[in-house]
Amino acid sequence: MEENTKIDPDYLKGFNAGYIIAQYEPELAEKLSKIEAVSPRIVGMQQGREQFIKEHLKEKLPNWLKDNPNQNKSHTPSKDQNKQIDKE
């Protein structure tokens, strides 16, 4: 089944602008995020800022907390590693 979802061009422009503003002018982006919006462009700016913040925070996480589908290993020491520690 095909999904035909059309995004409002004003919302899309606002989303992209909000993302870029959050990247280069975070103080301005914060002020814009506090506006009580009814305009699709302002809502898009606010959500673009939220997306930037979400991605930026994810980059700061240590590797073992990042979502990496290729890495399904547990980060607890194996039993063999614990035995070697006890022997020393």
N, C-alpha and C positions, 0 to 999 in steps of 0.2 A: 504494500500500500504506500502510495506516495504522500509525502507531507508537503503541503504548499503553505508555508508560513511566510507572510510578507512582513518585513520589518519596516516600520515607519522611517523614512529617510532622515527626518529631523532627529529621531531618537538615535539613529546610527551615527550621525554627525556629532551629536552631543556625547555619545559614548566614547567615540574616538578622541574628541577634544578633552573630555574629562580624564581619560587615561593619560594623555600627553601633559595636561596641566598638572596632574598629580605627580608626574615624573619630574617635571622641571620647576614647577611653582607649587610646592606642597601647601604653603600657607593659603594661597588663593584657592586651591582645591578644597581645603578644609572649610573655608568660608562659604564656598558654593554648595558644599554638602549640607549646610545648615539651612538652606533656603527651603521653605515649604513649597514644593513644586507642584504645578499642575500641567506645565508644558512638557511635551515629550522630550524636547531637547535638554531641559534641565534635569529631568529624570535620567536621561541617558548619561549626562555628565556625572551625576552622582553615582550611577552604577559603574561607569568607566573608572572612576576613582576607586571604588570598592574593589574592582577587579585588579587594578594596579597594586593596591595594598595587599590583597590576597597573594598575588604572585611574588611581590617583593618579600613578604614575610616567609614564604616558602623557600626562597633562595637562601635565607639566613639560617634555616634549620640545618642541623648536622645531617650528614648523609644517611645515617641510619634511621632518621625520622622522615626523610623524604619519601614520597610515593614512587617507588621504582619497581615496575612490574617484573624486571629481569632479576631482581634480587629478593628472593623469598626466604633468605636465611634468617635464622634467629640470631640475635646478638648476645646470647648468653654463652658463657664458656662451656665447652663440651666436657663430658665426664673425664676424658683422657687428659685434658688440660688441667682439671682439678687434681688429678692424681699426681701429675708432675709437680704441681705447686706443693702438695703435701710432702712429697719425697725430699724436696729441698729443705 
